[in-house]
Amino acid sequence: MHAQDSLHLSCTPNKSTTIKTIVLAAGYTGATYVCYRYFDTRIKNFAQSNQSEAVSSVTHTSEYAGLGASNIIITTATAVTSIITKDKKLQKTAILLVGGHIINDIVTNQFKITFQRHRPNTGDPYNTFDWRGGPKTNLSFISAHTSNAFTTATVFATVYNKSKWVPVVAYSVASLVGLSRIYNNDHWASDVMAGAAVGFASAKTANGLYKLAARKITLIPQVNNGHYGFALYCSLK
């Protein structure tokens, strides 16, 4: 399976796009901090005081979309289908899913190990952290379910950006996963916000690397025993 892309990269960076990205990233980071500082506890209390059996059933089911195993299945199914159908967009999607999840797994795990934040279901305050020297039992920040879901959603939304419904469905499912983690008292709202950002950024980074490498490198996605990987072939011509 050969990764090819008809897009040609400009040698001159688009300064306005770069500035816009920086501003949006800074704004989102600020909003996440404000949520952490002033709203995490309020959102937790609101969610826990408005529990219902029907909603709980939906949220527990939707959480499966954020599991690593579920995303492995999605990646594998996409890769196999792309090979059978020889669909170029699906081939690119499979490659970005592998690359995006590799990046996301690394970044998410480093956040968890560095902060070691206590989950809301422990009953501890929102600002309780063990930090990097802790026992690695409290890993609330960031939400891996959410980052996984947003990595997958962003890949599909990026590849099929001209579709009217793919980005909407993809991000709706990912958002439901994040909200479910809050509703089920497994994560603070700021954990979910940060997880969404990491998942989004991981997929976009993979897409950027794909554009740079598409004309020189062939990647074949591989998923085996719960591990993401790829075979890489480089042309020096």
Biotite code that builds the C-alpha atoms (Angstrom):
import biotite.structure as struc

atoms = struc.array([
    struc.Atom([0.000, 0.000, 0.000], chain_id="A", res_id=1, res_name="MET", atom_name="CA", element="C"),
    struc.Atom([1.569, 3.249, -1.136], chain_id="A", res_id=2, res_name="HIS", atom_name="CA", element="C"),
    struc.Atom([0.913, 6.565, 0.610], chain_id="A", res_id=3, res_name="ALA", atom_name="CA", element="C"),
    struc.Atom([0.606, 9.268, -2.012], chain_id="A", res_id=4, res_name="GLN", atom_name="CA", element="C"),
    struc.Atom([-0.716, 12.771, -1.735], chain_id="A", res_id=5, res_name="ASP", atom_name="CA", element="C"),
    struc.Atom([-1.362, 15.258, -4.519], chain_id="A", res_id=6, res_name="SER", atom_name="CA", element="C"),
    struc.Atom([-0.885, 18.220, -2.201], chain_id="A", res_id=7, res_name="LEU", atom_name="CA", element="C"),
    struc.Atom([2.280, 20.284, -2.789], chain_id="A", res_id=8, res_name="HIS", atom_name="CA", element="C"),
    struc.Atom([3.781, 22.060, 0.192], chain_id="A", res_id=9, res_name="LEU", atom_name="CA", element="C"),
    struc.Atom([4.742, 25.682, -0.103], chain_id="A", res_id=10, res_name="SER", atom_name="CA", element="C"),
    struc.Atom([8.274, 26.588, 0.949], chain_id="A", res_id=11, res_name="CYS", atom_name="CA", element="C"),
    struc.Atom([6.960, 29.803, 2.498], chain_id="A", res_id=12, res_name="THR", atom_name="CA", element="C"),
    struc.Atom([5.049, 29.351, 5.764], chain_id="A", res_id=13, res_name="PRO", atom_name="CA", element="C"),
    struc.Atom([1.623, 30.912, 5.961], chain_id="A", res_id=14, res_name="ASN", atom_name="CA", element="C"),
    struc.Atom([2.194, 33.423, 8.759], chain_id="A", res_id=15, res_name="LYS", atom_name="CA", element="C"),
    struc.Atom([-1.469, 34.310, 9.209], chain_id="A", res_id=16, res_name="SER", atom_name="CA", element="C"),
    struc.Atom([-2.376, 30.628, 9.663], chain_id="A", res_id=17, res_name="THR", atom_name="CA", element="C"),
    struc.Atom([0.465, 30.155, 12.146], chain_id="A", res_id=18, res_name="THR", atom_name="CA", element="C"),
    struc.Atom([-0.589, 33.174, 14.180], chain_id="A", res_id=19, res_name="ILE", atom_name="CA", element="C"),
    struc.Atom([-4.212, 32.044, 14.143], chain_id="A", res_id=20, res_name="LYS", atom_name="CA", element="C"),
    struc.Atom([-3.196, 28.593, 15.355], chain_id="A", res_id=21, res_name="THR", atom_name="CA", element="C"),
    struc.Atom([-1.110, 30.049, 18.185], chain_id="A", res_id=22, res_name="ILE", atom_name="CA", element="C"),
    struc.Atom([-3.930, 32.365, 19.264], chain_id="A", res_id=23, res_name="VAL", atom_name="CA", element="C"),
    struc.Atom([-6.506, 29.562, 19.226], chain_id="A", res_id=24, res_name="LEU", atom_name="CA", element="C"),
    struc.Atom([-4.167, 27.223, 21.130], chain_id="A", res_id=25, res_name="ALA", atom_name="CA", element="C"),
    struc.Atom([-3.446, 29.888, 23.744], chain_id="A", res_id=26, res_name="ALA", atom_name="CA", element="C"),
    struc.Atom([-7.140, 30.672, 24.100], chain_id="A", res_id=27, res_name="GLY", atom_name="CA", element="C"),
    struc.Atom([-8.080, 27.022, 24.491], chain_id="A", res_id=28, res_name="TYR", atom_name="CA", element="C"),
    struc.Atom([-5.301, 26.492, 27.036], chain_id="A", res_id=29, res_name="THR", atom_name="CA", element="C"),
    struc.Atom([-6.574, 29.481, 28.997], chain_id="A", res_id=30, res_name="GLY", atom_name="CA", element="C"),
    struc.Atom([-10.144, 28.180, 28.876], chain_id="A", res_id=31, res_name="ALA", atom_name="CA", element="C"),
    struc.Atom([-8.973, 24.794, 30.145], chain_id="A", res_id=32, res_name="THR", atom_name="CA", element="C"),
    struc.Atom([-7.165, 26.430, 33.063], chain_id="A", res_id=33, res_name="TYR", atom_name="CA", element="C"),
    struc.Atom([-10.216, 28.525, 33.927], chain_id="A", res_id=34, res_name="VAL", atom_name="CA", element="C"),
    struc.Atom([-12.304, 25.354, 33.881], chain_id="A", res_id=35, res_name="CYS", atom_name="CA", element="C"),
    struc.Atom([-9.800, 23.641, 36.167], chain_id="A", res_id=36, res_name="TYR", atom_name="CA", element="C"),
    struc.Atom([-9.569, 26.548, 38.589], chain_id="A", res_id=37, res_name="ARG", atom_name="CA", element="C"),
    struc.Atom([-13.194, 27.596, 38.838], chain_id="A", res_id=38, res_name="TYR", atom_name="CA", element="C"),
    struc.Atom([-15.556, 25.031, 37.315], chain_id="A", res_id=39, res_name="PHE", atom_name="CA", element="C"),
    struc.Atom([-14.233, 21.472, 37.733], chain_id="A", res_id=40, res_name="ASP", atom_name="CA", element="C"),
    struc.Atom([-15.856, 20.930, 41.111], chain_id="A", res_id=41, res_name="THR", atom_name="CA", element="C"),
    struc.Atom([-19.093, 22.662, 40.104], chain_id="A", res_id=42, res_name="ARG", atom_name="CA", element="C"),
    struc.Atom([-19.413, 20.586, 36.943], chain_id="A", res_id=43, res_name="ILE", atom_name="CA", element="C"),
    struc.Atom([-18.696, 17.401, 38.885], chain_id="A", res_id=44, res_name="LYS", atom_name="CA", element="C"),
    struc.Atom([-21.344, 18.226, 41.501], chain_id="A", res_id=45, res_name="ASN", atom_name="CA", element="C"),
    struc.Atom([-23.893, 19.143, 38.830], chain_id="A", res_id=46, res_name="PHE", atom_name="CA", element="C"),
    struc.Atom([-23.319, 15.900, 36.922], chain_id="A", res_id=47, res_name="ALA", atom_name="CA", element="C"),
    struc.Atom([-23.506, 13.739, 40.028], chain_id="A", res_id=48, res_name="GLN", atom_name="CA", element="C"),
    struc.Atom([-26.684, 15.409, 41.264], chain_id="A", res_id=49, res_name="SER", atom_name="CA", element="C"),
    struc.Atom([-28.443, 14.841, 37.941], chain_id="A", res_id=50, res_name="ASN", atom_name="CA", element="C"),
    struc.Atom([-27.912, 11.125, 37.422], chain_id="A", res_id=51, res_name="GLN", atom_name="CA", element="C"),
    struc.Atom([-30.520, 8.962, 35.720], chain_id="A", res_id=52, res_name="SER", atom_name="CA", element="C"),
    struc.Atom([-30.616, 5.320, 34.722], chain_id="A", res_id=53, res_name="GLU", atom_name="CA", element="C"),
    struc.Atom([-31.349, 6.082, 31.064], chain_id="A", res_id=54, res_name="ALA", atom_name="CA", element="C"),
    struc.Atom([-28.499, 8.581, 30.686], chain_id="A", res_id=55, res_name="VAL", atom_name="CA", element="C"),
    struc.Atom([-26.097, 6.324, 32.587], chain_id="A", res_id=56, res_name="SER", atom_name="CA", element="C"),
    struc.Atom([-26.864, 3.507, 30.166], chain_id="A", res_id=57, res_name="SER", atom_name="CA", element="C"),
    struc.Atom([-25.986, 5.737, 27.209], chain_id="A", res_id=58, res_name="VAL", atom_name="CA", element="C"),
    struc.Atom([-22.803, 7.115, 28.766], chain_id="A", res_id=59, res_name="THR", atom_name="CA", element="C"),
    struc.Atom([-21.463, 3.727, 29.807], chain_id="A", res_id=60, res_name="HIS", atom_name="CA", element="C"),
    struc.Atom([-22.033, 2.431, 26.269], chain_id="A", res_id=61, res_name="THR", atom_name="CA", element="C"),
    struc.Atom([-20.473, 5.471, 24.580], chain_id="A", res_id=62, res_name="SER", atom_name="CA", element="C"),
    struc.Atom([-17.293, 5.125, 26.644], chain_id="A", res_id=63, res_name="GLU", atom_name="CA", element="C"),
    struc.Atom([-16.353, 2.060, 24.609], chain_id="A", res_id=64, res_name="TYR", atom_name="CA", element="C"),
    struc.Atom([-15.604, 4.354, 21.660], chain_id="A", res_id=65, res_name="ALA", atom_name="CA", element="C"),
    struc.Atom([-12.712, 5.812, 23.658], chain_id="A", res_id=66, res_name="GLY", atom_name="CA", element="C"),
    struc.Atom([-11.064, 2.543, 24.611], chain_id="A", res_id=67, res_name="LEU", atom_name="CA", element="C"),
    struc.Atom([-7.690, 1.739, 23.091], chain_id="A", res_id=68, res_name="GLY", atom_name="CA", element="C"),
    struc.Atom([-9.035, -1.645, 21.975], chain_id="A", res_id=69, res_name="ALA", atom_name="CA", element="C"),
    struc.Atom([-11.930, -0.012, 20.144], chain_id="A", res_id=70, res_name="SER", atom_name="CA", element="C"),
    struc.Atom([-9.588, 2.318, 18.288], chain_id="A", res_id=71, res_name="ASN", atom_name="CA", element="C"),
    struc.Atom([-7.349, -0.598, 17.360], chain_id="A", res_id=72, res_name="ILE", atom_name="CA", element="C"),
    struc.Atom([-10.385, -2.300, 15.826], chain_id="A", res_id=73, res_name="ILE", atom_name="CA", element="C"),
    struc.Atom([-11.303, 0.876, 13.930], chain_id="A", res_id=74, res_name="ILE", atom_name="CA", element="C"),
    struc.Atom([-7.735, 1.268, 12.664], chain_id="A", res_id=75, res_name="THR", atom_name="CA", element="C"),
    struc.Atom([-7.451, -2.367, 11.646], chain_id="A", res_id=76, res_name="THR", atom_name="CA", element="C"),
    struc.Atom([-10.828, -2.356, 9.894], chain_id="A", res_id=77, res_name="ALA", atom_name="CA", element="C"),
    struc.Atom([-9.906, 0.817, 8.033], chain_id="A", res_id=78, res_name="THR", atom_name="CA", element="C"),
    struc.Atom([-6.538, -0.596, 6.949], chain_id="A", res_id=79, res_name="ALA", atom_name="CA", element="C"),
    struc.Atom([-7.989, -3.912, 5.782], chain_id="A", res_id=80, res_name="VAL", atom_name="CA", element="C"),
    struc.Atom([-10.814, -2.207, 3.913], chain_id="A", res_id=81, res_name="THR", atom_name="CA", element="C"),
    struc.Atom([-8.380, 0.187, 2.245], chain_id="A", res_id=82, res_name="SER", atom_name="CA", element="C"),
    struc.Atom([-6.265, -2.740, 1.028], chain_id="A", res_id=83, res_name="ILE", atom_name="CA", element="C"),
    struc.Atom([-9.274, -4.617, -0.338], chain_id="A", res_id=84, res_name="ILE", atom_name="CA", element="C"),
    struc.Atom([-10.895, -1.614, -2.018], chain_id="A", res_id=85, res_name="THR", atom_name="CA", element="C"),
    struc.Atom([-7.624, 0.147, -2.950], chain_id="A", res_id=86, res_name="LYS", atom_name="CA", element="C"),
    struc.Atom([-9.296, 3.368, -1.846], chain_id="A", res_id=87, res_name="ASP", atom_name="CA", element="C"),
    struc.Atom([-6.658, 6.108, -1.572], chain_id="A", res_id=88, res_name="LYS", atom_name="CA", element="C"),
    struc.Atom([-8.565, 8.112, 1.029], chain_id="A", res_id=89, res_name="LYS", atom_name="CA", element="C"),
    struc.Atom([-9.006, 5.067, 3.235], chain_id="A", res_id=90, res_name="LEU", atom_name="CA", element="C"),
    struc.Atom([-5.314, 4.260, 2.824], chain_id="A", res_id=91, res_name="GLN", atom_name="CA", element="C"),
    struc.Atom([-4.426, 7.744, 4.003], chain_id="A", res_id=92, res_name="LYS", atom_name="CA", element="C"),
    struc.Atom([-6.945, 7.445, 6.841], chain_id="A", res_id=93, res_name="THR", atom_name="CA", element="C"),
    struc.Atom([-5.366, 4.181, 8.033], chain_id="A", res_id=94, res_name="ALA", atom_name="CA", element="C"),
    struc.Atom([-1.880, 5.693, 7.966], chain_id="A", res_id=95, res_name="ILE", atom_name="CA", element="C"),
    struc.Atom([-2.998, 8.782, 9.883], chain_id="A", res_id=96, res_name="LEU", atom_name="CA", element="C"),
    struc.Atom([-4.837, 6.649, 12.439], chain_id="A", res_id=97, res_name="LEU", atom_name="CA", element="C"),
    struc.Atom([-1.667, 4.675, 13.171], chain_id="A", res_id=98, res_name="VAL", atom_name="CA", element="C"),
    struc.Atom([0.545, 7.762, 13.296], chain_id="A", res_id=99, res_name="GLY", atom_name="CA", element="C"),
    struc.Atom([-1.968, 9.832, 15.233], chain_id="A", res_id=100, res_name="GLY", atom_name="CA", element="C"),
    struc.Atom([-2.500, 7.193, 17.887], chain_id="A", res_id=101, res_name="HIS", atom_name="CA", element="C"),
    struc.Atom([1.225, 6.587, 18.317], chain_id="A", res_id=102, res_name="ILE", atom_name="CA", element="C"),
    struc.Atom([1.719, 10.304, 18.987], chain_id="A", res_id=103, res_name="ILE", atom_name="CA", element="C"),
    struc.Atom([-1.378, 10.490, 21.163], chain_id="A", res_id=104, res_name="ASN", atom_name="CA", element="C"),
    struc.Atom([-0.401, 7.476, 23.280], chain_id="A", res_id=105, res_name="ASP", atom_name="CA", element="C"),
    struc.Atom([3.043, 8.916, 23.988], chain_id="A", res_id=106, res_name="ILE", atom_name="CA", element="C"),
    struc.Atom([1.794, 12.403, 24.859], chain_id="A", res_id=107, res_name="VAL", atom_name="CA", element="C"),
    struc.Atom([-1.194, 11.201, 26.906], chain_id="A", res_id=108, res_name="THR", atom_name="CA", element="C"),
    struc.Atom([0.920, 8.812, 28.967], chain_id="A", res_id=109, res_name="ASN", atom_name="CA", element="C"),
    struc.Atom([3.492, 11.527, 29.674], chain_id="A", res_id=110, res_name="GLN", atom_name="CA", element="C"),
    struc.Atom([0.756, 13.878, 30.884], chain_id="A", res_id=111, res_name="PHE", atom_name="CA", element="C"),
    struc.Atom([-0.648, 11.198, 33.180], chain_id="A", res_id=112, res_name="LYS", atom_name="CA", element="C"),
    struc.Atom([2.735, 10.269, 34.630], chain_id="A", res_id=113, res_name="ILE", atom_name="CA", element="C"),
    struc.Atom([3.810, 13.893, 35.045], chain_id="A", res_id=114, res_name="THR", atom_name="CA", element="C"),
    struc.Atom([0.692, 15.204, 36.808], chain_id="A", res_id=115, res_name="PHE", atom_name="CA", element="C"),
    struc.Atom([-0.720, 12.069, 38.487], chain_id="A", res_id=116, res_name="GLN", atom_name="CA", element="C"),
    struc.Atom([-3.945, 13.885, 39.279], chain_id="A", res_id=117, res_name="ARG", atom_name="CA", element="C"),
    struc.Atom([-6.528, 12.274, 41.550], chain_id="A", res_id=118, res_name="HIS", atom_name="CA", element="C"),
    struc.Atom([-9.806, 11.328, 39.881], chain_id="A", res_id=119, res_name="ARG", atom_name="CA", element="C"),
    struc.Atom([-13.055, 12.912, 41.049], chain_id="A", res_id=120, res_name="PRO", atom_name="CA", element="C"),
    struc.Atom([-14.392, 9.526, 42.167], chain_id="A", res_id=121, res_name="ASN", atom_name="CA", element="C"),
    struc.Atom([-11.687, 9.389, 44.862], chain_id="A", res_id=122, res_name="THR", atom_name="CA", element="C"),
    struc.Atom([-13.440, 12.165, 46.728], chain_id="A", res_id=123, res_name="GLY", atom_name="CA", element="C"),
    struc.Atom([-10.247, 14.231, 46.774], chain_id="A", res_id=124, res_name="ASP", atom_name="CA", element="C"),
    struc.Atom([-10.253, 17.947, 45.819], chain_id="A", res_id=125, res_name="PRO", atom_name="CA", element="C"),
    struc.Atom([-9.827, 18.945, 42.177], chain_id="A", res_id=126, res_name="TYR", atom_name="CA", element="C"),
    struc.Atom([-6.286, 20.229, 42.811], chain_id="A", res_id=127, res_name="ASN", atom_name="CA", element="C"),
    struc.Atom([-4.795, 17.044, 44.303], chain_id="A", res_id=128, res_name="THR", atom_name="CA", element="C"),
    struc.Atom([-1.710, 15.865, 42.397], chain_id="A", res_id=129, res_name="PHE", atom_name="CA", element="C"),
    struc.Atom([1.029, 13.340, 43.194], chain_id="A", res_id=130, res_name="ASP", atom_name="CA", element="C"),
    struc.Atom([3.248, 14.673, 40.406], chain_id="A", res_id=131, res_name="TRP", atom_name="CA", element="C"),
    struc.Atom([5.955, 12.686, 38.647], chain_id="A", res_id=132, res_name="ARG", atom_name="CA", element="C"),
    struc.Atom([7.397, 11.100, 41.769], chain_id="A", res_id=133, res_name="GLY", atom_name="CA", element="C"),
    struc.Atom([4.050, 9.640, 42.795], chain_id="A", res_id=134, res_name="GLY", atom_name="CA", element="C"),
    struc.Atom([2.922, 5.982, 42.846], chain_id="A", res_id=135, res_name="PRO", atom_name="CA", element="C"),
    struc.Atom([1.320, 6.206, 39.359], chain_id="A", res_id=136, res_name="LYS", atom_name="CA", element="C"),
    struc.Atom([-2.076, 5.148, 40.664], chain_id="A", res_id=137, res_name="THR", atom_name="CA", element="C"),
    struc.Atom([-3.861, 8.476, 40.157], chain_id="A", res_id=138, res_name="ASN", atom_name="CA", element="C"),
    struc.Atom([-3.838, 9.224, 36.437], chain_id="A", res_id=139, res_name="LEU", atom_name="CA", element="C"),
    struc.Atom([-6.792, 11.490, 35.844], chain_id="A", res_id=140, res_name="SER", atom_name="CA", element="C"),
    struc.Atom([-5.076, 14.197, 33.766], chain_id="A", res_id=141, res_name="PHE", atom_name="CA", element="C"),
    struc.Atom([-5.543, 13.833, 30.860], chain_id="A", res_id=142, res_name="ILE", atom_name="CA", element="C"),
    struc.Atom([-8.491, 11.688, 29.770], chain_id="A", res_id=143, res_name="SER", atom_name="CA", element="C"),
    struc.Atom([-7.140, 8.911, 27.546], chain_id="A", res_id=144, res_name="ALA", atom_name="CA", element="C"),
    struc.Atom([-10.656, 7.916, 26.433], chain_id="A", res_id=145, res_name="HIS", atom_name="CA", element="C"),
    struc.Atom([-11.189, 11.456, 25.183], chain_id="A", res_id=146, res_name="THR", atom_name="CA", element="C"),
    struc.Atom([-7.797, 11.826, 23.527], chain_id="A", res_id=147, res_name="SER", atom_name="CA", element="C"),
    struc.Atom([-8.259, 8.471, 21.775], chain_id="A", res_id=148, res_name="ASN", atom_name="CA", element="C"),
    struc.Atom([-11.718, 9.423, 20.544], chain_id="A", res_id=149, res_name="ALA", atom_name="CA", element="C"),
    struc.Atom([-10.619, 12.850, 19.313], chain_id="A", res_id=150, res_name="PHE", atom_name="CA", element="C"),
    struc.Atom([-7.578, 11.417, 17.543], chain_id="A", res_id=151, res_name="THR", atom_name="CA", element="C"),
    struc.Atom([-9.816, 9.081, 15.556], chain_id="A", res_id=152, res_name="THR", atom_name="CA", element="C"),
    struc.Atom([-12.462, 11.758, 14.993], chain_id="A", res_id=153, res_name="ALA", atom_name="CA", element="C"),
    struc.Atom([-9.934, 14.323, 13.777], chain_id="A", res_id=154, res_name="THR", atom_name="CA", element="C"),
    struc.Atom([-8.344, 11.881, 11.334], chain_id="A", res_id=155, res_name="VAL", atom_name="CA", element="C"),
    struc.Atom([-11.691, 11.114, 9.698], chain_id="A", res_id=156, res_name="PHE", atom_name="CA", element="C"),
    struc.Atom([-12.744, 14.771, 9.781], chain_id="A", res_id=157, res_name="ALA", atom_name="CA", element="C"),
    struc.Atom([-9.431, 15.792, 8.183], chain_id="A", res_id=158, res_name="THR", atom_name="CA", element="C"),
    struc.Atom([-9.418, 13.227, 5.388], chain_id="A", res_id=159, res_name="VAL", atom_name="CA", element="C"),
    struc.Atom([-13.118, 13.652, 4.652], chain_id="A", res_id=160, res_name="TYR", atom_name="CA", element="C"),
    struc.Atom([-13.249, 17.390, 5.311], chain_id="A", res_id=161, res_name="ASN", atom_name="CA", element="C"),
    struc.Atom([-15.356, 18.026, 2.220], chain_id="A", res_id=162, res_name="LYS", atom_name="CA", element="C"),
    struc.Atom([-18.111, 15.775, 3.508], chain_id="A", res_id=163, res_name="SER", atom_name="CA", element="C"),
    struc.Atom([-21.053, 17.426, 5.251], chain_id="A", res_id=164, res_name="LYS", atom_name="CA", element="C"),
    struc.Atom([-21.673, 14.658, 7.742], chain_id="A", res_id=165, res_name="TRP", atom_name="CA", element="C"),
    struc.Atom([-18.360, 12.868, 8.489], chain_id="A", res_id=166, res_name="VAL", atom_name="CA", element="C"),
    struc.Atom([-16.808, 15.663, 10.635], chain_id="A", res_id=167, res_name="PRO", atom_name="CA", element="C"),
    struc.Atom([-20.130, 16.248, 12.432], chain_id="A", res_id=168, res_name="VAL", atom_name="CA", element="C"),
    struc.Atom([-20.641, 12.578, 13.278], chain_id="A", res_id=169, res_name="VAL", atom_name="CA", element="C"),
    struc.Atom([-16.978, 12.040, 14.187], chain_id="A", res_id=170, res_name="ALA", atom_name="CA", element="C"),
    struc.Atom([-16.752, 14.976, 16.579], chain_id="A", res_id=171, res_name="TYR", atom_name="CA", element="C"),
    struc.Atom([-20.211, 14.296, 18.030], chain_id="A", res_id=172, res_name="SER", atom_name="CA", element="C"),
    struc.Atom([-19.175, 10.764, 18.996], chain_id="A", res_id=173, res_name="VAL", atom_name="CA", element="C"),
    struc.Atom([-15.850, 11.996, 20.418], chain_id="A", res_id=174, res_name="ALA", atom_name="CA", element="C"),
    struc.Atom([-17.600, 14.721, 22.432], chain_id="A", res_id=175, res_name="SER", atom_name="CA", element="C"),
    struc.Atom([-20.070, 12.194, 23.817], chain_id="A", res_id=176, res_name="LEU", atom_name="CA", element="C"),
    struc.Atom([-17.144, 10.068, 24.995], chain_id="A", res_id=177, res_name="VAL", atom_name="CA", element="C"),
    struc.Atom([-15.668, 13.050, 26.834], chain_id="A", res_id=178, res_name="GLY", atom_name="CA", element="C"),
    struc.Atom([-18.988, 14.043, 28.406], chain_id="A", res_id=179, res_name="LEU", atom_name="CA", element="C"),
    struc.Atom([-19.530, 10.443, 29.474], chain_id="A", res_id=180, res_name="SER", atom_name="CA", element="C"),
    struc.Atom([-16.253, 10.443, 31.383], chain_id="A", res_id=181, res_name="ARG", atom_name="CA", element="C"),
    struc.Atom([-17.419, 13.500, 33.321], chain_id="A", res_id=182, res_name="ILE", atom_name="CA", element="C"),
    struc.Atom([-20.926, 12.159, 33.885], chain_id="A", res_id=183, res_name="TYR", atom_name="CA", element="C"),
    struc.Atom([-19.599, 8.810, 35.144], chain_id="A", res_id=184, res_name="ASN", atom_name="CA", element="C"),
    struc.Atom([-17.309, 10.654, 37.590], chain_id="A", res_id=185, res_name="ASN", atom_name="CA", element="C"),
    struc.Atom([-14.127, 9.231, 36.062], chain_id="A", res_id=186, res_name="ASP", atom_name="CA", element="C"),
    struc.Atom([-12.638, 12.570, 35.000], chain_id="A", res_id=187, res_name="HIS", atom_name="CA", element="C"),
    struc.Atom([-12.772, 16.264, 35.756], chain_id="A", res_id=188, res_name="TRP", atom_name="CA", element="C"),
    struc.Atom([-14.008, 18.539, 32.975], chain_id="A", res_id=189, res_name="ALA", atom_name="CA", element="C"),
    struc.Atom([-10.519, 19.994, 32.478], chain_id="A", res_id=190, res_name="SER", atom_name="CA", element="C"),
    struc.Atom([-9.150, 16.444, 31.987], chain_id="A", res_id=191, res_name="ASP", atom_name="CA", element="C"),
    struc.Atom([-11.581, 16.015, 29.127], chain_id="A", res_id=192, res_name="VAL", atom_name="CA", element="C"),
    struc.Atom([-10.852, 19.416, 27.596], chain_id="A", res_id=193, res_name="MET", atom_name="CA", element="C"),
    struc.Atom([-7.122, 18.708, 27.643], chain_id="A", res_id=194, res_name="ALA", atom_name="CA", element="C"),
    struc.Atom([-7.671, 15.213, 26.254], chain_id="A", res_id=195, res_name="GLY", atom_name="CA", element="C"),
    struc.Atom([-9.672, 16.590, 23.339], chain_id="A", res_id=196, res_name="ALA", atom_name="CA", element="C"),
    struc.Atom([-6.883, 19.059, 22.543], chain_id="A", res_id=197, res_name="ALA", atom_name="CA", element="C"),
    struc.Atom([-4.169, 16.391, 22.657], chain_id="A", res_id=198, res_name="VAL", atom_name="CA", element="C"),
    struc.Atom([-6.173, 14.043, 20.438], chain_id="A", res_id=199, res_name="GLY", atom_name="CA", element="C"),
    struc.Atom([-6.862, 16.811, 17.932], chain_id="A", res_id=200, res_name="PHE", atom_name="CA", element="C"),
    struc.Atom([-3.229, 17.957, 17.889], chain_id="A", res_id=201, res_name="ALA", atom_name="CA", element="C"),
    struc.Atom([-1.933, 14.378, 17.555], chain_id="A", res_id=202, res_name="SER", atom_name="CA", element="C"),
    struc.Atom([-4.032, 13.749, 14.458], chain_id="A", res_id=203, res_name="ALA", atom_name="CA", element="C"),
    struc.Atom([-3.076, 17.095, 12.909], chain_id="A", res_id=204, res_name="LYS", atom_name="CA", element="C"),
    struc.Atom([0.603, 16.427, 13.606], chain_id="A", res_id=205, res_name="THR", atom_name="CA", element="C"),
    struc.Atom([0.343, 13.035, 11.927], chain_id="A", res_id=206, res_name="ALA", atom_name="CA", element="C"),
    struc.Atom([-1.334, 14.696, 8.957], chain_id="A", res_id=207, res_name="ASN", atom_name="CA", element="C"),
    struc.Atom([1.452, 17.284, 8.736], chain_id="A", res_id=208, res_name="GLY", atom_name="CA", element="C"),
    struc.Atom([4.123, 14.573, 8.806], chain_id="A", res_id=209, res_name="LEU", atom_name="CA", element="C"),
    struc.Atom([2.195, 12.652, 6.161], chain_id="A", res_id=210, res_name="TYR", atom_name="CA", element="C"),
    struc.Atom([2.226, 15.643, 3.841], chain_id="A", res_id=211, res_name="LYS", atom_name="CA", element="C"),
    struc.Atom([5.972, 16.048, 4.281], chain_id="A", res_id=212, res_name="LEU", atom_name="CA", element="C"),
    struc.Atom([6.718, 12.379, 3.749], chain_id="A", res_id=213, res_name="ALA", atom_name="CA", element="C"),
    struc.Atom([4.088, 11.369, 1.195], chain_id="A", res_id=214, res_name="ALA", atom_name="CA", element="C"),
    struc.Atom([6.276, 11.890, -1.865], chain_id="A", res_id=215, res_name="ARG", atom_name="CA", element="C"),
    struc.Atom([9.347, 10.176, -0.418], chain_id="A", res_id=216, res_name="LYS", atom_name="CA", element="C"),
    struc.Atom([8.120, 7.634, 2.105], chain_id="A", res_id=217, res_name="ILE", atom_name="CA", element="C"),
    struc.Atom([5.707, 4.728, 1.949], chain_id="A", res_id=218, res_name="THR", atom_name="CA", element="C"),
    struc.Atom([4.091, 3.680, 5.230], chain_id="A", res_id=219, res_name="LEU", atom_name="CA", element="C"),
    struc.Atom([2.191, 0.459, 5.787], chain_id="A", res_id=220, res_name="ILE", atom_name="CA", element="C"),
    struc.Atom([0.072, 0.544, 8.979], chain_id="A", res_id=221, res_name="PRO", atom_name="CA", element="C"),
    struc.Atom([0.298, -2.485, 11.247], chain_id="A", res_id=222, res_name="GLN", atom_name="CA", element="C"),
    struc.Atom([-1.667, -3.356, 14.386], chain_id="A", res_id=223, res_name="VAL", atom_name="CA", element="C"),
    struc.Atom([-0.673, -6.413, 16.403], chain_id="A", res_id=224, res_name="ASN", atom_name="CA", element="C"),
    struc.Atom([-1.536, -7.545, 19.930], chain_id="A", res_id=225, res_name="ASN", atom_name="CA", element="C"),
    struc.Atom([-2.710, -4.122, 21.023], chain_id="A", res_id=226, res_name="GLY", atom_name="CA", element="C"),
    struc.Atom([0.298, -2.246, 19.623], chain_id="A", res_id=227, res_name="HIS", atom_name="CA", element="C"),
    struc.Atom([0.313, 0.275, 16.811], chain_id="A", res_id=228, res_name="TYR", atom_name="CA", element="C"),
    struc.Atom([3.140, 0.236, 14.302], chain_id="A", res_id=229, res_name="GLY", atom_name="CA", element="C"),
    struc.Atom([4.114, 0.697, 10.685], chain_id="A", res_id=230, res_name="PHE", atom_name="CA", element="C"),
    struc.Atom([6.583, -0.468, 8.071], chain_id="A", res_id=231, res_name="ALA", atom_name="CA", element="C"),
    struc.Atom([8.510, 2.389, 6.462], chain_id="A", res_id=232, res_name="LEU", atom_name="CA", element="C"),
    struc.Atom([10.126, 2.524, 3.022], chain_id="A", res_id=233, res_name="TYR", atom_name="CA", element="C"),
    struc.Atom([12.117, 5.572, 2.000], chain_id="A", res_id=234, res_name="CYS", atom_name="CA", element="C"),
    struc.Atom([12.989, 6.668, -1.532], chain_id="A", res_id=235, res_name="SER", atom_name="CA", element="C"),
    struc.Atom([16.182, 8.718, -1.913], chain_id="A", res_id=236, res_name="LEU", atom_name="CA", element="C"),
    struc.Atom([15.468, 9.767, -5.488], chain_id="A", res_id=237, res_name="LYS", atom_name="CA", element="C"),
])
